[in-house]
Amino acid sequence: MINKIVLSMASLRLMSGSIEIIAALLMLRFNQIDKALMVNTGLAMVGPLVLLTTTTLGLVGLADKLSFSKMIWVLAGVSCIFIGIVKK
């Protein structure tokens, strides 16, 4: 039997991948740089949102197995990822 949290995480990643493929096909269909850039900009929000959601689901699933100090380290690591994404 598949764990519900793992199934949710995998489903989000499948959905994200499908959105990426559809976006690539739209770029090819439009065949214009400005429209491709608009599609790509829309994708810029999908990736971090999926990362945050799947990480949150994973942390919820591990919450009873991780000590408080380890949970702080994981949250610090996720924070560093997002700071790295936002900072240029």
N, C-alpha and C positions, 0 to 999 in steps of 0.2 A: 504494500500500500504506500502510495506517495504522500509525503508530508505536505500538508496544506500550504505551509509557508514556502517551501521549495517550489511547489506548483505555481504559487502566485508570483514568485520571483522569476521563474522560467517563462511564465505567460507574459509578464511585462517585457522581458527581453525579446521574446518572439514578436510582440506587438511593436516594439521599438525597431527591431530589424525590418519588419514589414513596412513601417513608415519610411525608413531609410531607402528601401528598394523602390517604393512608390515615388519618393522624392527624386531619386536618380532617373527614373523613367519620365517623370514630368520635366526634368531639366532637358532630357534628350528630345522630348516632344516639342517643348517650346523653342529650343534651339536658338535662344537669345541670351546673351550674357546677363543683361539686367534682370530678366525673369529668373534665370538660374540662380542669380545671387539672392533674389527675394526668397526663393524656395530654400536655399542654403541657410539664410538668416532664420527662417522659421524652424529649421532643424536645430539651430544653436540652442534653443530652449528645451527641446525634447531630450537631448542627451543628458544634461545635468539633472533634469527632473526625474528621468528614469533611474539614474545613478542614485540619487537621493532616496527615491522610493524603495528601490530594491535593497539598498543598504539599511534603511529603516526597518523593512520587513525582516531582514536577516538579524538585525540587532534585537528586535522583539522576540524572534525565535530563540536567540541565545541568551536572553536576559536572565533566565533562571540558571544558566550554566556558567556565566561569567561573574567574577567578583567585581565589586564596585570600582576598584582601582583599574582593572583591565578594561572595563567599560569606558572609563575616562580616557585611557590611552587610545581606544578605538575611535571615540568621538573626536579626540585631538587630531588623529590621522585624517579622518573625514574632513574636519575643518581645514586642515592644511591643503587637502585636495581642492576644496572650493576656493580657498584664498589664491591658490596657484592658477585656477581657472579664471578668476576675476581680475587679478593683477596682470598688467602687461609689461 
